[in-house]
Amino acid sequence: MMVDISNFDFIDFGASTGGSIDFARRILGGKRPLGIDIDPEKVARMRAEGFECIEADATALDLQENSVRFVVLSHFLEHLPTPEHVRLALQSASRVASEFLFIQGPFFDADEYLKDCGLKYYWSNWSGHKCHLTTTMLTTILDDLGLSDYELMYVGEVSD
């Protein structure tokens, strides 16, 4: 069954607790969000907090094409099981967004180097992070999907 999302201007994939919705309103200019999460308990929590949220698989959305201005994928992709699931989620997001995708997540590019030095990021071996998406993996997926107009930014240094 296709959901009517014509009243929403952005979607938050993996809405969870609503933190990225607040971010998207403040920083990205979003007005009316729709949360999507595959976990029914998180959907119920979002609704209890006053957010509109649906239970759906972001890798296989049945939503209208170009139906929202943008999609937020904040700390979402690294929880997917494989790079193929990442590709499917980005394909779904790019199909429903008319303007842009906002992707944010942990930095896995330095994992091997840090491991060789006896160091690691705290998130690198967390069991919730199934897919250690590097910039090469992400850019390959984006390019393969024809999403070639993007910017990658890194924030924060490894200080200890």
C-alpha distance (Angstrom), angle and dihedral (degrees) to the residues before:
residue distance angle dihedral
M1 . . .
M2 3.81 . .
V3 3.80 115.6 .
D4 3.82 119.0 -137.5
I5 3.79 106.0 -124.3
S6 3.80 97.7 166.2
N7 3.83 92.2 119.8
F8 3.81 94.2 57.4
D9 3.80 127.2 81.7
F10 3.80 98.5 -166.5
I11 3.78 142.2 19.7
D12 3.78 127.5 -145.1
F13 3.81 112.0 -149.8
G14 3.80 110.7 -147.4
A15 3.79 92.1 12.5
S16 3.83 93.6 -178.8
T17 3.83 102.8 157.3
G18 3.81 104.4 -2.0
G19 3.81 97.5 -107.2
S20 3.78 94.6 124.6
I21 3.80 90.6 46.8
D22 3.80 89.8 59.1
F23 3.82 89.0 47.4
A24 3.82 91.7 50.0
R25 3.79 91.3 50.9
R26 3.82 94.0 48.5
I27 3.81 101.2 38.2
L28 3.81 107.6 20.4
G29 3.82 99.0 38.7
G30 3.78 97.1 -116.1
K31 3.79 117.2 165.2
R32 3.82 111.2 179.4
P33 3.81 116.4 24.8
L34 3.76 132.8 -163.8
G35 3.77 116.5 -160.6
I36 3.78 121.7 -148.9
D37 3.79 124.0 -165.5
I38 3.78 133.5 160.0
D39 3.82 92.2 -145.5
P40 3.82 111.8 85.9
E41 3.83 91.4 -155.5
K42 3.82 91.3 56.6
V43 3.81 90.5 46.9
A44 3.83 89.6 52.3
R45 3.83 90.6 47.7
M46 3.81 91.2 50.4
R47 3.80 91.5 49.8
A48 3.81 90.9 47.9
E49 3.82 87.8 54.9
G50 3.81 90.0 54.0
F51 3.81 99.1 -101.6
E52 3.77 123.7 130.9
C53 3.79 107.1 -120.9
I54 3.78 137.0 162.2
E55 3.77 132.0 -159.2
A56 3.80 106.8 -117.4
D57 3.78 142.8 138.0
A58 3.81 106.8 -111.3
T59 3.80 90.4 -154.4
A60 3.81 91.8 62.3
L61 3.79 109.0 29.9
D62 3.77 121.8 171.5
L63 3.81 96.5 -156.9
Q64 3.79 132.3 129.3
E65 3.81 117.1 -85.2
N66 3.85 115.6 -104.9
S67 3.79 89.4 2.6
V68 3.81 98.7 140.5
R69 3.81 133.7 36.4
F70 3.78 95.4 -122.4
V71 3.78 147.1 -8.0
V72 3.80 125.7 -135.2
L73 3.81 118.3 -146.2
S74 3.80 100.5 178.0
H75 3.79 115.8 168.0
F76 3.78 88.2 -20.3
L77 3.81 110.5 106.1
E78 3.81 95.5 60.2
H79 3.82 88.9 61.1
L80 3.80 93.4 59.5
P81 3.81 115.3 99.9
T82 3.83 100.5 -123.7
P83 3.81 143.3 7.4
E84 3.82 87.3 -105.4
H85 3.82 89.3 61.1
V86 3.82 88.1 49.4
R87 3.80 89.1 53.3
L88 3.81 91.4 49.6
A89 3.83 92.2 48.7
L90 3.81 91.8 49.0
Q91 3.79 90.1 46.8
S92 3.84 89.8 53.0
A93 3.80 91.9 45.9
S94 3.80 94.0 48.7
R95 3.78 91.1 48.4
V96 3.83 94.7 55.5
A97 3.84 98.3 36.7
S98 3.78 117.2 83.4
E99 3.83 97.5 -172.0
F100 3.80 115.8 20.3
L101 3.79 151.5 -28.5
F102 3.79 121.9 -125.5
I103 3.80 111.5 -152.0
Q104 3.80 121.9 -175.5
G105 3.77 129.3 168.5
P106 3.77 147.8 126.9
F107 3.80 122.9 -55.3
F108 3.81 112.6 -112.7
D109 3.82 99.1 165.9
A110 3.81 94.2 96.0
D111 3.82 97.0 47.0
E112 3.81 96.9 104.4
Y113 3.80 93.9 43.8
L114 3.80 92.5 47.8
K115 3.81 90.6 46.6
D116 3.82 89.9 53.1
C117 3.82 87.6 53.0
G118 3.81 92.3 49.6
L119 3.81 91.7 -107.0
K120 3.81 137.3 106.6
Y121 3.75 143.5 177.3
Y122 3.80 111.6 -101.9
W123 3.82 90.7 -121.3
S124 3.79 96.7 50.1
N125 3.79 97.1 85.7
W126 3.79 99.0 29.7
S127 3.81 108.2 129.1
G128 3.83 92.0 -134.6
H129 3.80 89.9 66.6
K130 3.77 102.8 77.8
C131 3.80 97.9 161.1
H132 3.80 116.6 51.9
L133 3.78 95.2 -159.5
T134 3.79 113.7 -163.8
T135 3.80 124.5 -164.8
T136 3.80 89.4 -106.5
M137 3.80 91.2 54.2
L138 3.81 92.0 45.6
T139 3.80 95.8 46.8
T140 3.81 90.9 47.3
I141 3.81 90.6 53.8
L142 3.81 93.0 44.9
D143 3.80 91.9 48.4
D144 3.82 92.2 46.6
L145 3.82 89.0 53.4
G146 3.81 90.9 50.6
L147 3.82 92.3 -111.0
S148 3.77 95.6 131.9
D149 3.82 100.2 145.5
Y150 3.82 101.4 85.1
E151 3.78 143.6 121.4
L152 3.79 127.0 -143.1
M153 3.80 119.5 -154.5
Y154 3.78 132.6 -177.6
V155 3.79 121.7 -153.6
G156 3.78 126.2 -166.3
E157 3.77 134.5 18.9
V158 3.78 130.1 -113.4
S159 3.79 98.9 -105.1
D160 3.80 103.1 167.7
